[in-house]
């Protein structure tokens, strides 16, 4: 079995892209064309089979690959990809998904793109929505060493929040030797733990100097505990020192982080609807129903040769993520056949029944051209403007 490294897979992507571009340039149809990764283009979870690269085409190449192939060049493109070990699927006329034929290579790409997806989720406030973040490292502990040092700190931040701590993530630089501060609420006073994190290679052991430095900082700040976390291990002298601190200083290794991830993953509920109480959602429904416009009511329109609408309600959100609940639609006007008309979201006594199963899903929250948008991997939702939306089911 071939072991594909990240750099080898990236080189393979460039090889395929270069061959396609050279073929198109030879035919003088490489204009208004480009390549994009699926993550860059869709910003969603990888598909199965994994899309190695997306070919975005206009002009002459668009004509060849979208059924207007007067020169008979599409079979050439098909044969070129087959020679390279790939095939393509026309997704929407202008976007071609290039996939690997070989199952072993396809599996390697799947792992590579899944890794990129997981890294995109390492934010300060998405862990309670994305189970994959913890699940990935509980099953692939070696990938902890692939993380950027700052991403490792952020991952620990999310883990400790999942464990019930009130956590504060340090600035990353000039942090005076403390990467995180954890507070555990206690009836007789808050318990403060200072955390130092080091993403080191397995053979690079933490020495006494680093461990003693954290202990000194914790003592000078009057912290109750100190925790050193690393992806490697500790020199015997460092372990002996920690053992003499009356449990004030604890040392954690990669196996501990893996265990924490497994516990965090197991604690995340697959049914997202149970993450928000019915009482809370009921209050939101009542509030938005009383207002003409509310930014928590979302709308998106989509369809090819048709106009379809979908309405959703934001029932939980943070800076980077949100949980959306599907909203029913109410028809205001139609053509007498129910094929064309206008519609709005429906708020009545039945709306709360949507708080279940697949009717609640997750989305990434970010700014698009200065406007808040919610992308769920298929549709981009924005705040509904309060006006009836046109629908057209006639193809």
PyMOL commands that set and color helices and strands:
alter all, ss='L'
color gray80, all
select helices_A, chain A and resi 6-26+38-42+59-65+74-84+103-120+132-139+141-146+149-162+208-221+236-243+254-267+272-275+278-289+351-354+357-359
alter helices_A, ss='H'
color red, helices_A
select strands_A, chain A and resi 34-36+53-56+86-90+95-100+166-169+180-184+191-198+225-230+249-252+297-302+308-317+321-327+329-334+340-345+360-368+371-375+380-383+389-392
alter strands_A, ss='S'
color yellow, strands_A
deselect
rebuild
show_as cartoon
